[in-house]
Amino acid sequence: MAGYHQLFIPGPTNMPDRIRSAIDRPMENHRAPDFGELTLPLLEDLKKVFKTEHGRVFVFPGTGTGGWEATITNTLSPGDTVLAARHGQFSDQWIQLCQAHGLNVRVCDRSWHEGAPVQQFAEILQADTDHEIKAVLTCHNETATGVTSDIAGVRRALDDAGHPALLFVDGVSSIASLDFRMDEWGVDAAVTGSQKGFMMPTGLAIVAVSPKALEAAKTSKLGSFYFDFQRNGMSHQNGFFPYTPATTLLYGLRESVNMLLEEGMDNVAARHNRLAEGVRKAVDAWGLSLCGNDPALHSDTVSTVMVPEGVDGGAVVRHAYERYDMALGGGLGPLAGKVFRIGHMGYVNEVMLLGALAGVEMALNDCGAAIQPGSGVAAAQNHFRAAGAATAMAAE
Ligand SMILES: *Cc1c(COP(=O)(O)O)cnc(C)c1O
């Protein structure tokens, strides 16, 4: 098919030419005496993306799932209790990973239309006076449902209970896109991957860890050799890695961080909010609704749209792919068939997104949803024009 393939899944995301060019280079010696000139400032600048001064960043060949595993195996011991909510595909998988490592997971089962249950967490933490719970796991942005969670609220729940548990956050589809404040929220481990907000190819797990988590790593008994924080940290100090790092991806990550910091993390978050709000206006104009039942928690990186009765969400995704060369996300787990997902994170702007909304309108109509063609596009256009004017005035 002629023209660019339209990629609107919530990861991997669109890769800017700047990053693609940065990666396109010959192999080199990762033990060269000047390798640290690339890696040391990169590890330092990554802290700005997580908004941490006290934390330490590790970059592993891997993906977000590997980042989860690094966090768990470095800080906990077999039989330890962790607290987690299951309210989507990714929170569910993180729980399964913990169980596979022999942890005792206290699971709060919630509706897949809600964020993490801050109030329920607070009650459980208050009642846990023996401090059996060693870590609280929260998914900042459930990519399956398009629902965010209140990480600051979870921090408050821990503080109000005077509870010493570690706070681990899955930020795979939020970090480098949404407002994320590792130090301010007292996050002890923040996990992400390269192929979402960082606009990179898949292949890196990026994990930021607090001094408290590094302290816990000293007595943890689960243990990992490859992901071991101590072993990696010793090597990182001099800009090296205790294995062969993905050098080309590190150059890509350098360019990614350059782009993020040039735009400014607050501006990155504001852009994602502006774009997502346009999508929400479109969904509204179509007479459809989003999966999340609290508008305050609607995600700025992915919109999970409920399809009308009688329409198969899977068919919409397949048809958009085959007929219009556009990739949308499908419904995961119990949401299969009931939703489709529009990813709008990373390297996206207004006009790109308007194209996606126009494609969705065609695919929906072709699949039997009688929505007015152009209605969502117009609603998003109006939002973008008004929001653009506000941004221009703020800049003056
Ligand atoms: C994509 C994603 C993951 C899984 O990451 P991989 O890079 O696919 O291993 C985990 N959590 C969330 C919230 C995600 O969006």
PDBQT file of the ligand as one rigid body, heavy atoms in Angstrom, charges set to zero:
ROOT
HETATM    1  C1  LIG A 401       3.705  -2.486  27.495  1.00  0.00    +0.000 C 
HETATM    2  C2  LIG A 401       3.473  -2.605  28.945  1.00  0.00    +0.000 A 
HETATM    3  C3  LIG A 401       4.115  -3.579  29.735  1.00  0.00    +0.000 A 
HETATM    4  C4  LIG A 401       4.933  -4.684  29.137  1.00  0.00    +0.000 C 
HETATM    5  O1  LIG A 401       6.086  -4.220  28.665  1.00  0.00    +0.000 OA
HETATM    6  P1  LIG A 401       6.925  -5.062  27.596  1.00  0.00    +0.000 P 
HETATM    7  O2  LIG A 401       7.862  -4.015  27.135  1.00  0.00    +0.000 OA
HETATM    8  O3  LIG A 401       5.968  -5.502  26.545  1.00  0.00    +0.000 OA
HETATM    9  O4  LIG A 401       7.564  -6.177  28.311  1.00  0.00    +0.000 OA
HETATM   10  C5  LIG A 401       3.922  -3.556  31.088  1.00  0.00    +0.000 A 
HETATM   11  N1  LIG A 401       3.134  -2.648  31.668  1.00  0.00    +0.000 NA
HETATM   12  C6  LIG A 401       2.485  -1.723  30.954  1.00  0.00    +0.000 A 
HETATM   13  C7  LIG A 401       1.626  -0.742  31.677  1.00  0.00    +0.000 C 
HETATM   14  C8  LIG A 401       2.631  -1.670  29.580  1.00  0.00    +0.000 A 
HETATM   15  O5  LIG A 401       1.977  -0.739  28.877  1.00  0.00    +0.000 OA
ENDROOT
TORSDOF 0
